[in-house]
């Protein structure tokens, strides 16, 4: 289950606005940061920050968006599945019926 974390937006002169988590080493003091809210993942926090501030980026120290792949999991092979296909539709057979032109 996910645990909510606190997110902050801070203005860094060269980098612009950065989105930080509560335990980041580069998080500035209380006076120079804005509390965004408690979110469950980085995507939610980034969406809220982007709605309130323009040109927000992730902090490279505390938020890693692209996590490395676990080598043991990448070695595991997935079974190859057959592609599902529709059964071929049979064409209806046309049966010739006699036509009566005159009543009997």
Biopython code that builds the backbone (N, CA, C, O; Angstrom):
import numpy as np
from Bio.PDB.StructureBuilder import StructureBuilder

atoms = [
    (1, "UNK", "N", (0.844, -1.167, 0.000)),
    (1, "UNK", "CA", (0.000, 0.000, 0.000)),
    (1, "UNK", "C", (0.894, 1.237, 0.000)),
    (1, "UNK", "O", (1.957, 1.254, 0.622)),
    (2, "UNK", "N", (0.448, 2.260, -0.703)),
    (2, "UNK", "CA", (1.220, 3.484, -0.796)),
    (2, "UNK", "C", (1.106, 4.295, 0.487)),
    (2, "UNK", "O", (0.102, 4.236, 1.196)),
    (3, "UNK", "N", (2.160, 5.052, 0.765)),
    (3, "UNK", "CA", (2.176, 5.936, 1.917)),
    (3, "UNK", "C", (2.259, 7.366, 1.394)),
    (3, "UNK", "O", (3.065, 7.658, 0.512)),
    (4, "UNK", "N", (1.441, 8.244, 1.927)),
    (4, "UNK", "CA", (1.427, 9.636, 1.476)),
    (4, "UNK", "C", (2.701, 10.343, 1.920)),
    (4, "UNK", "O", (3.156, 10.180, 3.052)),
    (5, "UNK", "N", (3.267, 11.130, 1.011)),
    (5, "UNK", "CA", (4.463, 11.916, 1.314)),
    (5, "UNK", "C", (4.134, 13.386, 1.101)),
    (5, "UNK", "O", (3.239, 13.725, 0.326)),
    (6, "UNK", "N", (4.862, 14.255, 1.792)),
    (6, "UNK", "CA", (4.668, 15.695, 1.657)),
    (6, "UNK", "C", (5.563, 16.211, 0.531)),
    (6, "UNK", "O", (6.725, 15.822, 0.423)),
    (7, "UNK", "N", (5.011, 17.090, -0.305)),
    (7, "UNK", "CA", (5.738, 17.642, -1.444)),
    (7, "UNK", "C", (5.777, 19.157, -1.341)),
    (7, "UNK", "O", (4.825, 19.797, -0.895)),
    (8, "UNK", "N", (6.919, 19.718, -1.769)),
    (8, "UNK", "CA", (7.143, 21.155, -1.724)),
    (8, "UNK", "C", (7.669, 21.640, -3.067)),
    (8, "UNK", "O", (8.321, 20.890, -3.794)),
    (9, "UNK", "N", (7.382, 22.902, -3.393)),
    (9, "UNK", "CA", (7.944, 23.561, -4.567)),
    (9, "UNK", "C", (8.859, 24.666, -4.067)),
    (9, "UNK", "O", (8.474, 25.471, -3.219)),
    (10, "UNK", "N", (10.093, 24.697, -4.608)),
    (10, "UNK", "CA", (11.077, 25.700, -4.204)),
    (10, "UNK", "C", (11.647, 26.375, -5.441)),
    (10, "UNK", "O", (11.752, 25.764, -6.505)),
    (11, "UNK", "N", (12.014, 27.643, -5.288)),
    (11, "UNK", "CA", (12.601, 28.385, -6.396)),
    (11, "UNK", "C", (14.116, 28.323, -6.285)),
    (11, "UNK", "O", (14.708, 28.892, -5.368)),
    (12, "UNK", "N", (14.732, 27.629, -7.226)),
    (12, "UNK", "CA", (16.193, 27.595, -7.327)),
    (12, "UNK", "C", (16.556, 28.451, -8.527)),
    (12, "UNK", "O", (16.017, 28.253, -9.616)),
    (13, "UNK", "N", (17.463, 29.402, -8.340)),
    (13, "UNK", "CA", (17.738, 30.417, -9.355)),
    (13, "UNK", "C", (18.132, 29.816, -10.707)),
    (13, "UNK", "O", (17.562, 30.203, -11.727)),
    (14, "UNK", "N", (19.058, 28.913, -10.744)),
    (14, "UNK", "CA", (19.536, 28.375, -12.017)),
    (14, "UNK", "C", (18.621, 27.294, -12.580)),
    (14, "UNK", "O", (18.453, 27.190, -13.795)),
    (15, "UNK", "N", (18.039, 26.505, -11.716)),
    (15, "UNK", "CA", (17.232, 25.380, -12.166)),
    (15, "UNK", "C", (15.763, 25.735, -12.344)),
    (15, "UNK", "O", (15.035, 24.985, -12.994)),
    (16, "UNK", "N", (15.313, 26.819, -11.804)),
    (16, "UNK", "CA", (13.902, 27.184, -11.859)),
    (16, "UNK", "C", (13.158, 26.591, -10.673)),
    (16, "UNK", "O", (13.748, 26.381, -9.613)),
    (17, "UNK", "N", (11.878, 26.322, -10.838)),
    (17, "UNK", "CA", (11.077, 25.736, -9.771)),
    (17, "UNK", "C", (11.269, 24.226, -9.748)),
    (17, "UNK", "O", (11.164, 23.558, -10.777)),
    (18, "UNK", "N", (11.550, 23.699, -8.561)),
    (18, "UNK", "CA", (11.765, 22.261, -8.415)),
    (18, "UNK", "C", (10.777, 21.681, -7.414)),
    (18, "UNK", "O", (10.430, 22.314, -6.417)),
    (19, "UNK", "N", (10.333, 20.461, -7.705)),
    (19, "UNK", "CA", (9.427, 19.730, -6.842)),
    (19, "UNK", "C", (10.245, 18.808, -5.949)),
    (19, "UNK", "O", (10.977, 17.955, -6.451)),
    (20, "UNK", "N", (10.131, 18.970, -4.618)),
    (20, "UNK", "CA", (10.905, 18.201, -3.638)),
    (20, "UNK", "C", (9.980, 17.361, -2.759)),
    (20, "UNK", "O", (8.799, 17.670, -2.604)),
    (21, "UNK", "N", (10.535, 16.301, -2.191)),
    (21, "UNK", "CA", (9.841, 15.559, -1.142)),
    (21, "UNK", "C", (10.289, 16.108, 0.213)),
    (21, "UNK", "O", (11.203, 16.929, 0.279)),
    (22, "UNK", "N", (9.652, 15.659, 1.285)),
    (22, "UNK", "CA", (9.912, 16.214, 2.611)),
    (22, "UNK", "C", (11.331, 15.930, 3.103)),
    (22, "UNK", "O", (11.876, 16.762, 3.828)),
    (23, "UNK", "N", (11.952, 14.823, 2.759)),
    (23, "UNK", "CA", (13.257, 14.486, 3.288)),
    (23, "UNK", "C", (14.424, 14.804, 2.377)),
    (23, "UNK", "O", (15.495, 14.219, 2.541)),
    (24, "UNK", "N", (14.262, 15.700, 1.430)),
    (24, "UNK", "CA", (15.316, 16.002, 0.451)),
    (24, "UNK", "C", (16.449, 16.792, 1.100)),
    (24, "UNK", "O", (16.217, 17.635, 1.966)),
    (25, "UNK", "N", (17.681, 16.505, 0.665)),
    (25, "UNK", "CA", (18.856, 17.215, 1.193)),
    (25, "UNK", "C", (18.897, 18.663, 0.718)),
    (25, "UNK", "O", (19.377, 19.535, 1.442)),
    (26, "UNK", "N", (18.399, 18.928, -0.489)),
    (26, "UNK", "CA", (18.470, 20.274, -1.053)),
    (26, "UNK", "C", (17.216, 21.104, -0.800)),
    (26, "UNK", "O", (17.038, 22.165, -1.398)),
    (27, "UNK", "N", (16.359, 20.627, 0.076)),
    (27, "UNK", "CA", (15.151, 21.365, 0.404)),
    (27, "UNK", "C", (15.517, 22.584, 1.243)),
    (27, "UNK", "O", (16.111, 22.430, 2.310)),
    (28, "UNK", "N", (15.177, 23.796, 0.789)),
    (28, "UNK", "CA", (15.535, 24.997, 1.562)),
    (28, "UNK", "C", (14.679, 25.159, 2.813)),
    (28, "UNK", "O", (13.826, 24.324, 3.114)),
    (29, "UNK", "N", (14.919, 26.227, 3.520)),
    (29, "UNK", "CA", (14.207, 26.496, 4.776)),
    (29, "UNK", "C", (12.723, 26.726, 4.568)),
    (29, "UNK", "O", (12.238, 26.811, 3.440)),
    (30, "UNK", "N", (12.010, 26.826, 5.689)),
    (30, "UNK", "CA", (10.555, 26.958, 5.672)),
    (30, "UNK", "C", (10.107, 28.232, 4.964)),
    (30, "UNK", "O", (9.056, 28.243, 4.323)),
    (31, "UNK", "N", (10.891, 29.304, 5.069)),
    (31, "UNK", "CA", (10.496, 30.579, 4.480)),
    (31, "UNK", "C", (10.563, 30.582, 2.957)),
    (31, "UNK", "O", (9.845, 31.350, 2.317)),
    (32, "UNK", "N", (11.399, 29.751, 2.367)),
    (32, "UNK", "CA", (11.594, 29.801, 0.911)),
    (32, "UNK", "C", (11.051, 28.572, 0.183)),
    (32, "UNK", "O", (11.587, 28.190, -0.857)),
    (33, "UNK", "N", (10.015, 27.959, 0.703)),
    (33, "UNK", "CA", (9.385, 26.836, 0.031)),
    (33, "UNK", "C", (7.874, 26.931, 0.192)),
    (33, "UNK", "O", (7.372, 27.560, 1.123)),
    (34, "UNK", "N", (7.154, 26.289, -0.740)),
    (34, "UNK", "CA", (5.692, 26.293, -0.705)),
    (34, "UNK", "C", (5.206, 24.851, -0.609)),
    (34, "UNK", "O", (5.622, 23.989, -1.382)),
    (35, "UNK", "N", (4.323, 24.605, 0.348)),
    (35, "UNK", "CA", (3.780, 23.265, 0.547)),
    (35, "UNK", "C", (2.710, 23.005, -0.507)),
    (35, "UNK", "O", (1.767, 23.784, -0.647)),
    (36, "UNK", "N", (2.856, 21.910, -1.246)),
    (36, "UNK", "CA", (1.889, 21.539, -2.286)),
    (36, "UNK", "C", (0.792, 20.666, -1.698)),
    (36, "UNK", "O", (-0.389, 20.875, -1.974)),
    (37, "UNK", "N", (1.183, 19.686, -0.887)),
    (37, "UNK", "CA", (0.210, 18.788, -0.295)),
    (37, "UNK", "C", (0.806, 17.420, -0.064)),
    (37, "UNK", "O", (1.973, 17.187, -0.379)),
    (38, "UNK", "N", (0.024, 16.520, 0.478)),
    (38, "UNK", "CA", (0.444, 15.137, 0.691)),
    (38, "UNK", "C", (-0.133, 14.290, -0.435)),
    (38, "UNK", "O", (-1.349, 14.215, -0.607)),
    (39, "UNK", "N", (0.744, 13.658, -1.193)),
    (39, "UNK", "CA", (0.322, 12.850, -2.340)),
    (39, "UNK", "C", (0.878, 11.439, -2.199)),
    (39, "UNK", "O", (1.766, 11.183, -1.385)),
    (40, "UNK", "N", (0.339, 10.530, -3.007)),
    (40, "UNK", "CA", (0.752, 9.139, -2.959)),
    (40, "UNK", "C", (1.860, 8.803, -3.953)),
    (40, "UNK", "O", (2.563, 7.810, -3.768)),
    (41, "UNK", "N", (2.031, 9.604, -5.002)),
    (41, "UNK", "CA", (3.127, 9.355, -5.940)),
    (41, "UNK", "C", (3.589, 10.666, -6.559)),
    (41, "UNK", "O", (2.971, 11.714, -6.371)),
    (42, "UNK", "N", (4.691, 10.586, -7.305)),
    (42, "UNK", "CA", (5.301, 11.785, -7.878)),
    (42, "UNK", "C", (4.425, 12.390, -8.970)),
    (42, "UNK", "O", (4.413, 13.607, -9.157)),
    (43, "UNK", "N", (3.699, 11.550, -9.683)),
    (43, "UNK", "CA", (2.844, 12.042, -10.758)),
    (43, "UNK", "C", (1.726, 12.936, -10.249)),
    (43, "UNK", "O", (1.423, 13.966, -10.850)),
    (44, "UNK", "N", (1.117, 12.541, -9.144)),
    (44, "UNK", "CA", (0.065, 13.371, -8.552)),
    (44, "UNK", "C", (0.629, 14.709, -8.100)),
    (44, "UNK", "O", (0.023, 15.754, -8.337)),
    (45, "UNK", "N", (1.777, 14.680, -7.456)),
    (45, "UNK", "CA", (2.386, 15.911, -6.952)),
    (45, "UNK", "C", (2.770, 16.834, -8.105)),
    (45, "UNK", "O", (2.603, 18.051, -8.018)),
    (46, "UNK", "N", (3.285, 16.246, -9.186)),
    (46, "UNK", "CA", (3.684, 17.062, -10.332)),
    (46, "UNK", "C", (2.468, 17.702, -10.993)),
    (46, "UNK", "O", (2.544, 18.847, -11.441)),
    (47, "UNK", "N", (1.357, 16.989, -11.061)),
    (47, "UNK", "CA", (0.134, 17.531, -11.649)),
    (47, "UNK", "C", (-0.391, 18.705, -10.832)),
    (47, "UNK", "O", (-0.797, 19.721, -11.397)),
    (48, "UNK", "N", (-0.388, 18.575, -9.521)),
    (48, "UNK", "CA", (-0.855, 19.661, -8.645)),
    (48, "UNK", "C", (0.091, 20.860, -8.733)),
    (48, "UNK", "O", (-0.363, 22.003, -8.783)),
    (49, "UNK", "N", (1.401, 20.605, -8.753)),
    (49, "UNK", "CA", (2.378, 21.694, -8.827)),
    (49, "UNK", "C", (2.295, 22.413, -10.171)),
    (49, "UNK", "O", (2.404, 23.638, -10.226)),
    (50, "UNK", "N", (2.101, 21.661, -11.256)),
    (50, "UNK", "CA", (2.013, 22.274, -12.580)),
    (50, "UNK", "C", (0.739, 23.099, -12.736)),
    (50, "UNK", "O", (0.714, 24.064, -13.500)),
    (51, "UNK", "N", (-0.317, 22.726, -12.017)),
    (51, "UNK", "CA", (-1.553, 23.508, -12.070)),
    (51, "UNK", "C", (-1.405, 24.843, -11.346)),
    (51, "UNK", "O", (-2.050, 25.825, -11.714)),
    (52, "UNK", "N", (-0.559, 24.882, -10.323)),
    (52, "UNK", "CA", (-0.393, 26.106, -9.546)),
    (52, "UNK", "C", (0.771, 26.968, -10.025)),
    (52, "UNK", "O", (0.712, 28.193, -9.929)),
    (53, "UNK", "N", (1.821, 26.346, -10.534)),
    (53, "UNK", "CA", (3.033, 27.064, -10.942)),
    (53, "UNK", "C", (3.406, 26.680, -12.373)),
    (53, "UNK", "O", (3.157, 25.556, -12.808)),
    (54, "UNK", "N", (3.995, 27.609, -13.084)),
    (54, "UNK", "CA", (4.445, 27.327, -14.447)),
    (54, "UNK", "C", (5.907, 26.880, -14.421)),
    (54, "UNK", "O", (6.694, 27.351, -13.600)),
    (55, "UNK", "N", (6.257, 25.975, -15.318)),
    (55, "UNK", "CA", (7.631, 25.528, -15.520)),
    (55, "UNK", "C", (8.221, 24.857, -14.274)),
    (55, "UNK", "O", (9.265, 25.277, -13.775)),
    (56, "UNK", "N", (7.559, 23.829, -13.785)),
    (56, "UNK", "CA", (8.022, 23.070, -12.624)),
    (56, "UNK", "C", (8.754, 21.829, -13.117)),
    (56, "UNK", "O", (8.334, 21.200, -14.088)),
    (57, "UNK", "N", (9.859, 21.474, -12.442)),
    (57, "UNK", "CA", (10.644, 20.288, -12.785)),
    (57, "UNK", "C", (10.838, 19.438, -11.534)),
    (57, "UNK", "O", (10.690, 19.918, -10.410)),
    (58, "UNK", "N", (11.172, 18.165, -11.751)),
    (58, "UNK", "CA", (11.478, 17.266, -10.632)),
    (58, "UNK", "C", (12.863, 17.588, -10.071)),
    (58, "UNK", "O", (13.759, 17.984, -10.816)),
    (59, "UNK", "N", (13.035, 17.420, -8.778)),
    (59, "UNK", "CA", (14.349, 17.562, -8.151)),
    (59, "UNK", "C", (15.175, 16.325, -8.511)),
    (59, "UNK", "O", (14.706, 15.203, -8.319)),
    (60, "UNK", "N", (16.391, 16.505, -9.029)),
    (60, "UNK", "CA", (17.192, 15.339, -9.410)),
    (60, "UNK", "C", (17.713, 14.539, -8.212)),
    (60, "UNK", "O", (18.121, 13.389, -8.372)),
    (61, "UNK", "N", (17.703, 15.126, -7.031)),
    (61, "UNK", "CA", (18.237, 14.425, -5.853)),
    (61, "UNK", "C", (17.208, 13.529, -5.175)),
    (61, "UNK", "O", (17.522, 12.396, -4.810)),
    (62, "UNK", "N", (16.000, 14.014, -5.005)),
    (62, "UNK", "CA", (15.046, 13.251, -4.206)),
    (62, "UNK", "C", (13.993, 12.513, -5.025)),
    (62, "UNK", "O", (13.435, 11.526, -4.546)),
    (63, "UNK", "N", (13.708, 12.956, -6.232)),
    (63, "UNK", "CA", (12.676, 12.301, -7.046)),
    (63, "UNK", "C", (13.326, 11.731, -8.296)),
    (63, "UNK", "O", (13.801, 12.469, -9.160)),
    (64, "UNK", "N", (13.337, 10.416, -8.376)),
    (64, "UNK", "CA", (13.837, 9.763, -9.580)),
    (64, "UNK", "C", (12.639, 9.209, -10.328)),
    (64, "UNK", "O", (11.962, 8.299, -9.850)),
    (65, "UNK", "N", (12.381, 9.762, -11.503)),
    (65, "UNK", "CA", (11.219, 9.355, -12.279)),
    (65, "UNK", "C", (11.503, 8.045, -12.988)),
    (65, "UNK", "O", (10.678, 7.133, -12.951)),
    (66, "UNK", "N", (12.661, 7.935, -13.636)),
    (66, "UNK", "CA", (13.018, 6.718, -14.350)),
    (66, "UNK", "C", (13.863, 5.840, -13.441)),
    (66, "UNK", "O", (15.070, 6.050, -13.317)),
    (67, "UNK", "N", (13.237, 4.858, -12.804)),
    (67, "UNK", "CA", (13.961, 3.968, -11.913)),
    (67, "UNK", "C", (14.656, 2.899, -12.728)),
    (67, "UNK", "O", (14.184, 2.513, -13.797)),
    (68, "UNK", "N", (15.788, 2.420, -12.215)),
    (68, "UNK", "CA", (16.522, 1.377, -12.928)),
    (68, "UNK", "C", (15.776, 0.063, -12.818)),
    (68, "UNK", "O", (15.080, -0.195, -11.836)),
    (69, "UNK", "N", (15.931, -0.753, -13.829)),
    (69, "UNK", "CA", (15.251, -2.045, -13.873)),
    (69, "UNK", "C", (16.053, -3.046, -13.061)),
    (69, "UNK", "O", (17.278, -3.101, -13.163)),
    (70, "UNK", "N", (15.367, -3.828, -12.263)),
    (70, "UNK", "CA", (16.004, -4.864, -11.478)),
    (70, "UNK", "C", (16.536, -5.942, -12.425)),
    (70, "UNK", "O", (15.757, -6.512, -13.189)),
    (71, "UNK", "N", (17.847, -6.240, -12.398)),
    (71, "UNK", "CA", (18.394, -7.198, -13.357)),
    (71, "UNK", "C", (17.819, -8.596, -13.221)),
    (71, "UNK", "O", (17.708, -9.305, -14.221)),
    (72, "UNK", "N", (17.448, -9.016, -12.020)),
    (72, "UNK", "CA", (16.893, -10.358, -11.851)),
    (72, "UNK", "C", (15.503, -10.454, -12.472)),
    (72, "UNK", "O", (15.139, -11.497, -13.016)),
    (73, "UNK", "N", (14.735, -9.391, -12.397)),
    (73, "UNK", "CA", (13.405, -9.397, -12.997)),
    (73, "UNK", "C", (13.492, -9.318, -14.514)),
    (73, "UNK", "O", (12.652, -9.884, -15.214)),
    (74, "UNK", "N", (14.505, -8.617, -15.027)),
    (74, "UNK", "CA", (14.609, -8.499, -16.470)),
    (74, "UNK", "C", (15.079, -9.800, -17.106)),
    (74, "UNK", "O", (14.836, -10.015, -18.293)),
    (75, "UNK", "N", (15.751, -10.684, -16.346)),
    (75, "UNK", "CA", (16.199, -11.972, -16.872)),
    (75, "UNK", "C", (15.048, -12.959, -17.003)),
    (75, "UNK", "O", (15.090, -13.869, -17.832)),
    (76, "UNK", "N", (14.035, -12.778, -16.192)),
    (76, "UNK", "CA", (12.905, -13.700, -16.246)),
    (76, "UNK", "C", (12.184, -13.536, -17.579)),
    (76, "UNK", "O", (11.843, -12.424, -17.981)),
    (77, "UNK", "N", (11.963, -14.637, -18.244)),
    (77, "UNK", "CA", (11.310, -14.572, -19.544)),
    (77, "UNK", "C", (9.821, -14.808, -19.379)),
    (77, "UNK", "O", (9.386, -15.646, -18.590)),
    (78, "UNK", "N", (9.074, -14.069, -20.122)),
    (78, "UNK", "CA", (7.631, -14.223, -20.116)),
    (78, "UNK", "C", (7.250, -15.256, -21.161)),
    (78, "UNK", "O", (7.878, -15.315, -22.218)),
    (79, "UNK", "N", (6.252, -16.062, -20.897)),
    (79, "UNK", "CA", (5.834, -17.042, -21.900)),
    (79, "UNK", "C", (5.245, -16.341, -23.115)),
    (79, "UNK", "O", (4.559, -15.326, -22.997)),
    (80, "UNK", "N", (5.527, -16.900, -24.277)),
    (80, "UNK", "CA", (5.004, -16.328, -25.506)),
    (80, "UNK", "C", (3.551, -16.756, -25.658)),
    (80, "UNK", "O", (3.232, -17.944, -25.615)),
    (81, "UNK", "N", (2.700, -15.796, -25.832)),
    (81, "UNK", "CA", (1.281, -16.075, -25.970)),
    (81, "UNK", "C", (0.902, -16.064, -27.442)),
    (81, "UNK", "O", (1.438, -15.279, -28.225)),
    (82, "UNK", "N", (-0.006, -16.920, -27.805)),
    (82, "UNK", "CA", (-0.500, -16.942, -29.174)),
    (82, "UNK", "C", (-1.455, -15.776, -29.365)),
    (82, "UNK", "O", (-2.203, -15.403, -28.462)),
    (83, "UNK", "N", (-1.411, -15.223, -30.543)),
    (83, "UNK", "CA", (-2.330, -14.141, -30.826)),
    (83, "UNK", "C", (-3.717, -14.701, -31.045)),
    (83, "UNK", "O", (-3.890, -15.689, -31.759)),
    (84, "UNK", "N", (-4.669, -14.095, -30.456)),
    (84, "UNK", "CA", (-6.045, -14.532, -30.617)),
    (84, "UNK", "C", (-6.543, -14.087, -31.985)),
    (84, "UNK", "O", (-6.269, -12.969, -32.419)),
    (85, "UNK", "N", (-7.259, -14.946, -32.647)),
    (85, "UNK", "CA", (-7.813, -14.595, -33.942)),
    (85, "UNK", "C", (-9.266, -15.048, -33.993)),
    (85, "UNK", "O", (-9.666, -16.008, -33.334)),
    (86, "UNK", "N", (-10.024, -14.343, -34.779)),
    (86, "UNK", "CA", (-11.428, -14.694, -34.923)),
    (86, "UNK", "C", (-11.531, -15.959, -35.764)),
    (86, "UNK", "O", (-10.739, -16.160, -36.684)),
    (87, "UNK", "N", (-12.484, -16.797, -35.460)),
    (87, "UNK", "CA", (-12.673, -17.969, -36.314)),
    (87, "UNK", "C", (-13.157, -17.524, -37.688)),
    (87, "UNK", "O", (-13.892, -16.545, -37.818)),
    (88, "UNK", "N", (-12.737, -18.253, -38.697)),
    (88, "UNK", "CA", (-13.132, -17.889, -40.047)),
    (88, "UNK", "C", (-14.631, -18.087, -40.216)),
    (88, "UNK", "O", (-15.207, -19.085, -39.782)),
    (89, "UNK", "N", (-15.226, -17.123, -40.848)),
    (89, "UNK", "CA", (-16.670, -17.138, -41.034)),
    (89, "UNK", "C", (-16.994, -17.910, -42.306)),
    (89, "UNK", "O", (-16.432, -17.653, -43.371)),
    (90, "UNK", "N", (-17.885, -18.830, -42.176)),
    (90, "UNK", "CA", (-18.296, -19.618, -43.340)),
    (90, "UNK", "C", (-19.307, -18.819, -44.144)),
    (90, "UNK", "O", (-20.219, -18.195, -43.602)),
    (91, "UNK", "N", (-19.115, -18.860, -45.445)),
    (91, "UNK", "CA", (-20.059, -18.168, -46.320)),
    (91, "UNK", "C", (-21.352, -18.981, -46.369)),
    (91, "UNK", "O", (-21.313, -20.208, -46.454)),
    (92, "UNK", "N", (-22.486, -18.303, -46.316)),
    (92, "UNK", "CA", (-23.756, -19.048, -46.388)),
    (92, "UNK", "C", (-23.928, -19.649, -47.787)),
    (92, "UNK", "O", (-23.604, -19.027, -48.798)),
    (93, "UNK", "N", (-24.435, -20.849, -47.807)),
    (93, "UNK", "CA", (-24.663, -21.548, -49.067)),
    (93, "UNK", "C", (-25.996, -21.091, -49.634)),
    (93, "UNK", "O", (-27.020, -21.144, -48.952)),
    (94, "UNK", "N", (-25.983, -20.645, -50.877)),
    (94, "UNK", "CA", (-27.213, -20.193, -51.515)),
    (94, "UNK", "C", (-27.915, -21.401, -52.127)),
    (94, "UNK", "O", (-27.342, -22.152, -52.916)),
    (95, "UNK", "N", (-29.143, -21.555, -51.745)),
    (95, "UNK", "CA", (-29.944, -22.664, -52.254)),
    (95, "UNK", "C", (-30.972, -22.091, -53.225)),
    (95, "UNK", "O", (-31.699, -21.154, -52.894)),
    (96, "UNK", "N", (-31.023, -22.654, -54.408)),
    (96, "UNK", "CA", (-31.993, -22.187, -55.406)),
    (96, "UNK", "C", (-33.363, -22.778, -55.085)),
    (96, "UNK", "O", (-33.511, -23.993, -54.949)),
    (97, "UNK", "N", (-34.341, -21.921, -54.969)),
    (97, "UNK", "CA", (-35.711, -22.355, -54.707)),
    (97, "UNK", "C", (-36.536, -22.149, -55.976)),
    (97, "UNK", "O", (-36.364, -21.152, -56.676)),
    (98, "UNK", "N", (-37.405, -23.064, -56.262)),
    (98, "UNK", "CA", (-38.231, -22.889, -57.447)),
    (98, "UNK", "C", (-39.241, -21.757, -57.252)),
    (98, "UNK", "O", (-39.755, -21.549, -56.154)),
    (99, "UNK", "N", (-39.510, -21.040, -58.325)),
    (99, "UNK", "CA", (-40.446, -19.917, -58.279)),
    (99, "UNK", "C", (-41.693, -20.329, -59.076)),
    (99, "UNK", "O", (-41.577, -20.809, -60.204)),
    (100, "UNK", "N", (-42.841, -20.149, -58.509)),
    (100, "UNK", "CA", (-44.093, -20.474, -59.207)),
    (100, "UNK", "C", (-44.658, -19.190, -59.779)),
    (100, "UNK", "O", (-44.933, -18.239, -59.047)),
    (101, "UNK", "N", (-44.829, -19.169, -61.079)),
    (101, "UNK", "CA", (-45.342, -17.978, -61.720)),
    (101, "UNK", "C", (-46.873, -17.987, -61.819)),
    (101, "UNK", "O", (-47.503, -16.930, -61.866)),
    (102, "UNK", "N", (-47.449, -19.154, -61.849)),
    (102, "UNK", "CA", (-48.891, -19.278, -61.979)),
    (102, "UNK", "C", (-49.469, -19.959, -60.756)),
    (102, "UNK", "O", (-48.895, -20.929, -60.262)),
    (103, "UNK", "N", (-50.596, -19.471, -60.256)),
    (103, "UNK", "CA", (-51.191, -20.134, -59.109)),
    (103, "UNK", "C", (-51.755, -21.501, -59.488)),
    (103, "UNK", "O", (-52.217, -21.686, -60.613)),
    (104, "UNK", "N", (-51.722, -22.424, -58.598)),
    (104, "UNK", "CA", (-52.237, -23.759, -58.871)),
    (104, "UNK", "C", (-53.626, -23.960, -58.396)),
    (104, "UNK", "O", (-54.185, -25.044, -58.562)),
]
sb = StructureBuilder()
sb.init_structure("model")
sb.init_model(0)
sb.init_chain("A")
sb.init_seg("    ")
for serial, (resi, resn, name, xyz) in enumerate(atoms, 1):
    if name == "N":
        sb.init_residue(resn, " ", resi, " ")
    sb.init_atom(name, np.array(xyz, "f"), 0.0, 1.0, " ", f" {name:<3s}", serial, name[0])
structure = sb.get_structure()
